[in-house]
Amino acid sequence: MQAIVFVGIQATGKSTFYSQNFANTHLRINLDMLKTRHREKRLLETCLEIQQPFVIDNTNPTPEDRKKYIEPAQHQGFQIIGYYFESKIADSIKRDRDRPLIQQIPEKGIRATHARLVLPSYAEGFAKLYYVQLLPEGGFTVKEWIDEV
């Protein structure tokens, strides 16, 4: 079973990447959708209990943020895979402005997440790590993780 953890600031393509690559195979766990940490925790616990592959589609900027998903998944025998989404703040702010108004994030929120962002590492428990870039025409490139990206 796979537990996939996305890492990257807002407006880097995480939800679109999920839709294009995992929607048919992995359940999406996303705080924006679930609205409360309690609901998120309950859905995670259910996925772990029934061995349902899942994707954590949140920003997950720090190792501490990621740990709450990685450790329980490891204990249940899940393979932990991380996808780091290139997080250039100016590009993210511009893409956010192109979203419908109801989906936009205040610029200070994007900047705050960027300030907290720590690159993922294998030491956190990832079995595999990938580097994802959102292409100008809307597609993605995915590369094997290289330390010091």
QUIWOVEN-V567447 format. One record per residue. N is the residue number from 0. RES is the residue in one letter. PHI is phi as a letter, one per 30 degrees, with the letter a starting at -180 (999 if undefined). OMEGA is omega in whole degrees, 0 to 359 (NA if undefined). Layout:
BEGIN
[[N/RES/PHI/OMEGA] [N/RES/PHI/OMEGA]]
END
This chain:
BEGIN
[[0/M/999/181] [1/Q/c/169] [2/A/c/182] [3/I/c/181] [4/V/c/176] [5/F/d/178] [6/V/b/177] [7/G/l/181] [8/I/d/180] [9/Q/d/176] [10/A/i/175] [11/T/c/175] [12/G/j/185] [13/K/e/183] [14/S/d/176] [15/T/d/178] [16/F/d/176] [17/Y/e/182] [18/S/e/183] [19/Q/d/189] [20/N/b/188] [21/F/b/187] [22/A/e/182] [23/N/c/186] [24/T/b/186] [25/H/b/176] [26/L/d/181] [27/R/c/175] [28/I/c/187] [29/N/b/183] [30/L/d/178] [31/D/e/182] [32/M/d/186] [33/L/d/173] [34/K/i/180] [35/T/b/176] [36/R/d/179] [37/H/d/178] [38/R/d/179] [39/E/e/180] [40/K/d/180] [41/R/d/179] [42/L/d/176] [43/L/e/180] [44/E/e/179] [45/T/d/178] [46/C/e/180] [47/L/d/182] [48/E/d/185] [49/I/c/178] [50/Q/i/179] [51/Q/c/175] [52/P/e/183] [53/F/b/176] [54/V/b/173] [55/I/c/185] [56/D/c/176] [57/N/b/180] [58/T/d/178] [59/N/h/188] [60/P/d/185] [61/T/b/175] [62/P/e/179] [63/E/d/177] [64/D/d/184] [65/R/d/184] [66/K/e/183] [67/K/d/175] [68/Y/c/186] [69/I/d/185] [70/E/d/179] [71/P/d/180] [72/A/d/177] [73/Q/d/181] [74/H/d/179] [75/Q/c/175] [76/G/i/178] [77/F/d/170] [78/Q/d/184] [79/I/c/181] [80/I/b/180] [81/G/c/174] [82/Y/b/176] [83/Y/c/181] [84/F/c/179] [85/E/e/189] [86/S/b/175] [87/K/d/190] [88/I/d/182] [89/A/d/179] [90/D/d/180] [91/S/d/179] [92/I/d/179] [93/K/d/179] [94/R/d/179] [95/D/d/180] [96/R/d/179] [97/D/d/178] [98/R/d/171] [99/P/e/185] [100/L/e/182] [101/I/d/181] [102/Q/c/183] [103/Q/d/179] [104/I/c/177] [105/P/e/181] [106/E/e/181] [107/K/d/176] [108/G/d/177] [109/I/d/180] [110/R/d/179] [111/A/d/178] [112/T/d/179] [113/H/d/180] [114/A/d/181] [115/R/c/189] [116/L/d/175] [117/V/b/180] [118/L/e/177] [119/P/d/178] [120/S/b/178] [121/Y/d/180] [122/A/d/179] [123/E/d/180] [124/G/j/178] [125/F/d/173] [126/A/d/178] [127/K/b/176] [128/L/b/179] [129/Y/b/177] [130/Y/c/185] [131/V/c/175] [132/Q/c/175] [133/L/d/182] [134/L/d/181] [135/P/e/181] [136/E/d/173] [137/G/j/177] [138/G/d/181] [139/F/b/165] [140/T/c/180] [141/V/b/181] [142/K/b/173] [143/E/e/180] [144/W/d/172] [145/I/b/179] [146/D/e/182] [147/E/i/180] [148/V/e/NA]]
END
